Amino acid sequence: MPKIISSTELRNEYNAVSGWCHETGQAAYVTRNGSGDLAVMSVEAHDEREARLALYDFIEAGRKDRLAGRVTPARDVLAQLRDTLGAEDVQRASNA
């Protein structure tokens, strides 16, 4: 569950809030004059979130391609790889 703190608490208890964000991997929501203002999280949690969102975008692009019929059967891709790389390299890669 996210932590809700005031901007004053963030200023006065920065180390404690930072430690909580790092320990839990969650964001702390900062209020200003009683209203939501910011979300504060560790850099690691932010980077992980950005990577997850990029993966979701990649998966969604693939889903849209599939629905639009922009696909290539696996056997055709493997045949192209065999022509380009050679049968031995493709076999070695598929066993890895």
C-alpha positions as CSV (number, residue, x, y, z in Angstrom):
1,M,0.0,0.0,0.0
2,P,1.4,3.4,-0.9
3,K,2.6,5.8,1.8
4,I,0.9,9.2,1.9
5,I,2.9,12.0,3.3
6,S,2.9,15.8,3.4
7,S,5.5,17.8,1.7
8,T,6.7,19.0,5.1
9,E,7.1,15.4,6.2
10,L,9.1,14.7,3.1
11,R,11.4,17.6,3.8
12,N,11.8,16.8,7.5
13,E,12.0,13.0,7.2
14,Y,13.7,12.6,3.8
15,N,16.0,9.7,4.9
16,A,13.1,7.7,6.4
17,V,10.9,8.2,3.3
18,S,13.8,7.4,1.0
19,G,14.5,4.2,3.0
20,W,10.9,3.2,2.9
21,C,10.7,3.7,-0.9
22,H,13.9,1.6,-1.3
23,E,12.8,-1.2,1.0
24,T,9.3,-1.6,-0.4
25,G,9.9,-0.7,-4.0
26,Q,6.7,1.4,-3.8
27,A,6.0,5.1,-4.3
28,A,5.3,7.6,-1.6
29,Y,2.5,10.0,-2.5
30,V,3.3,13.6,-1.4
31,T,0.5,16.0,-0.6
32,R,0.6,19.8,-0.7
33,N,-2.0,21.8,1.2
34,G,-4.0,18.6,1.6
35,S,-4.1,17.6,-2.1
36,G,-2.0,15.1,-4.0
37,D,1.0,16.7,-5.6
38,L,3.8,14.2,-6.3
39,A,4.7,10.5,-6.3
40,V,8.2,9.8,-5.1
41,M,10.0,6.4,-5.8
42,S,13.4,5.0,-5.9
43,V,15.4,5.2,-9.1
44,E,15.5,1.4,-9.2
45,A,11.7,1.1,-9.0
46,H,11.3,3.8,-11.6
47,D,13.6,2.1,-14.0
48,E,11.9,-1.3,-13.5
49,R,8.5,0.4,-14.1
50,E,9.8,2.0,-17.3
51,A,11.2,-1.3,-18.5
52,R,7.8,-3.0,-17.8
53,L,5.9,-0.3,-19.7
54,A,8.3,-0.6,-22.7
55,L,7.7,-4.4,-22.7
56,Y,3.9,-3.9,-22.6
57,D,4.2,-1.5,-25.6
58,F,6.3,-4.1,-27.5
59,I,3.8,-6.8,-26.7
60,E,0.9,-4.6,-27.8
61,A,2.6,-3.8,-31.1
62,G,3.0,-7.5,-31.7
63,R,-0.6,-8.1,-30.9
64,K,-1.7,-5.4,-33.3
65,D,0.6,-6.8,-36.0
66,R,-0.9,-10.3,-35.5
67,L,-4.5,-8.9,-35.7
68,A,-3.7,-7.0,-38.8
69,G,-2.2,-10.1,-40.5
70,R,1.4,-8.7,-40.5
71,V,2.9,-12.0,-39.5
72,T,5.4,-14.5,-41.0
73,P,5.1,-18.2,-40.3
74,A,8.0,-19.6,-38.2
75,R,8.9,-22.1,-40.9
76,D,9.4,-19.2,-43.3
77,V,11.6,-17.3,-40.8
78,L,13.7,-20.4,-40.2
79,A,14.1,-20.9,-43.9
80,Q,15.3,-17.3,-44.3
81,L,17.7,-17.8,-41.5
82,R,19.1,-21.0,-43.0
83,D,19.6,-19.2,-46.3
84,T,21.4,-16.3,-44.6
85,L,23.3,-18.0,-41.8
86,G,23.6,-21.6,-42.9
87,A,21.8,-24.6,-41.6
88,E,24.5,-25.4,-39.0
89,D,24.3,-22.0,-37.3
90,V,20.4,-22.1,-37.2
91,Q,20.5,-25.6,-35.7
92,R,23.1,-24.6,-33.1
93,A,21.0,-21.5,-32.2
94,S,17.8,-23.6,-31.8
95,N,19.5,-26.0,-29.4
96,A,20.8,-23.2,-27.2
